């Protein structure tokens, strides 16, 4: 799915500046994400892509600039603010508790309790089963400690946690890193399901093959600035690599 000028972005980050001391990590970047779209953020180490996404996630508030969600200006000063606006991060290391099962991880820190105050394991298991049916119907290991799950299944648990709590904007950091072909395909299927539900995804990746497989648009950063944003179907991998390495925009790039 590609963006059109007549649609309202799910997220718009306008003229974002972030500095650490004298270092300008993000320097005047504007980027958009539309419902049901994957925008890949790529660039070399130190390009600013992770800092930009940390700003959206509330980890590093911007020094200046504006963030809009569904066309409305919002203030994101911390991760709680981000979650309030439906923004969740799926970290590369997934931030899962290895010793507990899928439902325990989905509700980690937000556990359901009975009227007596006890953990409502039945309700949490039922809710986890429902969200897994949407995301990954083949997932059957609800009662297995996540340390025993495959990489693709662990991604399912992390994504289920975000989606159950009504995330509409996901930031995914290297979602297929260290996964084999079958597990990578599971993650691709998960992303397609999320897109079909209108969820927008910012994808941070160093893997140009993943970027072309998963993204609709590609935004390239270099030395804290946006080199350009391109439609994946209108550029070649070599053209994107030229943007990453030399800051050279192909014809038609924004």
C-alpha positions in Angstrom: 0.0 0.0 0.0 1.4 3.4 -0.9 0.6 6.8 0.4 -1.4 9.4 -1.5 -1.6 13.1 -1.0 -5.3 13.0 -0.1 -4.9 10.7 2.9 -4.2 11.7 6.4 -0.9 10.2 7.7 -1.1 7.9 10.7 2.1 9.6 11.9 3.8 12.7 10.6 7.1 13.9 12.2 7.9 17.4 11.0 11.3 19.1 11.1 12.5 17.0 14.0 15.8 18.1 15.7 17.5 16.0 18.4 20.9 16.9 19.9 23.2 15.2 22.5 25.5 17.9 23.7 27.1 19.4 20.6 26.1 16.5 18.4 23.1 16.9 16.2 21.8 13.3 15.9 18.7 14.3 14.0 18.7 17.5 12.0 15.4 18.7 10.5 13.9 15.4 9.5 10.3 15.1 8.2 8.8 11.7 7.6 5.3 10.2 7.3 3.6 6.9 7.8 0.2 5.9 6.5 -2.3 3.2 7.8 -1.4 -0.3 6.5 2.0 0.8 5.3 5.6 -0.2 6.1 8.2 2.5 5.9 11.8 1.3 6.2 14.3 3.5 7.8 17.8 2.8 6.6 21.3 4.3 6.8 24.7 3.6 8.1 25.7 3.5 11.8 25.2 6.9 13.3 22.8 8.0 10.5 20.1 9.0 13.1 17.4 6.5 12.3 17.3 4.9 15.7 17.4 8.3 17.5 14.5 9.5 15.3 12.4 6.4 16.3 13.4 6.8 19.9 11.9 10.3 19.7 8.6 8.9 18.4 8.7 6.2 21.1 9.3 8.8 23.9 12.8 7.8 24.8 14.5 10.9 23.5 12.1 13.9 23.3 12.8 16.2 20.3 14.5 19.5 20.9 12.2 21.0 18.3 9.8 20.0 15.6 6.3 18.5 15.7 4.7 15.1 15.8 1.2 14.5 14.5 -0.9 11.4 15.0 -3.9 11.1 12.7 -3.4 14.7 11.8 -3.5 16.0 15.4 -0.4 17.5 17.1 0.6 15.4 20.1 3.2 15.8 22.9 5.4 12.7 23.4 7.8 13.3 26.3 8.1 9.6 27.5 7.1 6.1 26.6 3.8 6.3 28.4 2.8 9.3 26.2 3.8 7.2 23.1 1.6 4.2 24.2 -1.3 6.6 24.9 -1.2 7.4 21.2 -1.0 3.8 20.1 2.8 3.7 19.5 4.7 0.6 20.5 8.2 -0.6 20.0 9.2 -4.2 19.1 12.8 -4.3 20.1 15.4 -6.5 18.4 15.9 -8.4 21.7 12.0 -8.4 22.1 12.1 -7.7 25.9 10.4 -10.9 26.7 10.6 -12.8 30.1 12.0 -16.1 29.0 10.8 -18.1 32.0 7.1 -17.4 31.5 4.6 -18.4 28.8 3.0 -16.4 26.0 0.1 -15.0 27.9 2.3 -14.1 30.8 4.4 -12.0 28.4 1.5 -10.4 26.6 0.2 -9.1 30.0 3.6 -8.6 31.6 3.3 -5.5 33.9 -0.4 -5.1 32.9 -1.8 -8.3 34.4 -5.5 -9.0 34.7 -6.8 -9.8 38.2 -9.9 -11.3 39.6 -12.1 -9.4 42.1 -10.2 -11.0 44.9 -6.9 -9.6 43.5 -5.5 -12.9 42.3 -4.0 -13.2 38.8 -6.7 -14.1 36.3 -4.7 -16.6 34.3 -7.8 -17.9 32.5 -8.8 -14.4 31.2 -5.2 -13.7 30.1 -4.9 -17.0 28.3 -8.2 -16.5 26.6 -7.3 -12.9 25.4 -3.8 -14.1 24.2 -5.5 -17.0 22.3 -7.8 -14.5 20.6 -5.1 -12.2 19.5 -2.9 -15.0 18.3 -5.8 -16.3 16.1 -5.6 -13.0 14.3 -1.9 -12.7 14.0 -0.5 -16.3 13.7 -3.2 -19.0 13.7 -0.5 -21.7 13.6 0.8 -20.6 17.0 -0.2 -23.4 19.5 2.4 -23.0 22.3 0.5 -20.8 24.6 1.6 -22.7 27.7 5.3 -23.0 26.8 7.9 -20.8 28.3 9.1 -18.4 25.6 12.7 -19.5 26.0 11.7 -22.7 24.2 10.0 -20.9 21.2 11.5 -20.3 17.8 12.6 -16.8 16.8 9.5 -16.3 14.7 7.2 -17.5 17.5 8.9 -15.1 19.9 8.2 -12.2 17.5 4.6 -13.3 17.5 4.4 -13.0 21.2 6.1 -9.5 21.2 3.7 -8.3 18.5 0.7 -9.8 20.2 1.5 -7.8 23.3 1.6 -4.6 21.4 -1.5 -5.3 19.3 -3.6 -6.5 22.3 -3.1 -3.1 23.9 -4.4 -1.3 20.7 -1.1 -0.3 19.1 -1.7 1.3 15.7 1.9 2.3 15.1 4.7 -0.2 15.5 8.4 0.5 15.4 10.2 -2.8 14.6 13.9 -3.0 15.0 15.6 -5.5 12.8 12.7 -8.0 13.1 14.3 -10.8 11.1 17.9 -10.5 12.5 19.4 -13.9 13.2 16.3 -15.8 11.9 16.4 -18.7 9.5 14.3 -18.7 6.2 11.2 -20.3 7.7 11.2 -18.0 10.7 11.7 -15.0 8.5 8.7 -16.0 6.4 6.7 -16.2 9.6 7.6 -12.6 10.4 6.7 -11.5 6.9 3.3 -13.1 7.3 2.8 -11.3 10.6 3.7 -8.0 9.0 1.2 -8.6 6.1 -1.5 -9.4 8.7 -0.7 -6.2 10.6 -0.9 -4.2 7.4 -4.3 -5.7 6.6 -5.6 -4.4 9.9 -4.5 -0.8 9.1 -1.5 -0.8 11.4 1.5 1.2 10.3 5.0 0.0 10.7 8.3 1.8 10.9 11.0 -0.8 10.1 14.6 -0.2 11.1 16.8 -2.5 9.1 20.3 -2.9 7.8 19.3 -5.7 5.5 18.5 -4.3 2.0 16.8 -7.6 1.0 14.4 -7.4 4.0 13.8 -3.8 3.2 12.7 -4.6 -0.4 10.7 -7.6 0.8 8.8 -5.9 3.6 8.6 -2.1 2.9 6.3 0.0 0.8 8.5 3.1 1.0 12.1 3.5 2.1 13.5 6.6 3.9 17.2 6.9 3.9 19.1 8.9 6.5 22.7 10.0 6.5 24.5 12.1 9.2 21.3 13.0 10.9 19.5 14.2 7.8 17.0 12.7 5.5 18.5 11.9 2.1 15.1 11.1 0.6 12.1 8.8 0.7 11.3 6.5 -2.2 8.7 4.1 -3.4 10.2 0.6 -3.2 8.6 -0.3 -6.5 10.2 2.7 -8.3 13.9 2.2 -7.3 16.5 -0.5 -7.5 18.6 -1.8 -4.7 21.6 -0.2 -6.2 19.9 3.2 -6.1 19.0 2.8 -2.5 22.6 1.7 -1.7 23.8 4.9 -3.4 21.5 6.9 -1.2 22.9 5.1 1.9 26.6 5.3 1.0 26.9 8.6 -1.0 23.7 10.5 -0.1 22.8 10.4 -3.8 19.1 10.7 -4.5 17.6 8.9 -7.6 15.3 10.9 -9.9 11.9 11.4 -8.4 12.9 11.0 -4.7 11.3 13.3 -2.1 
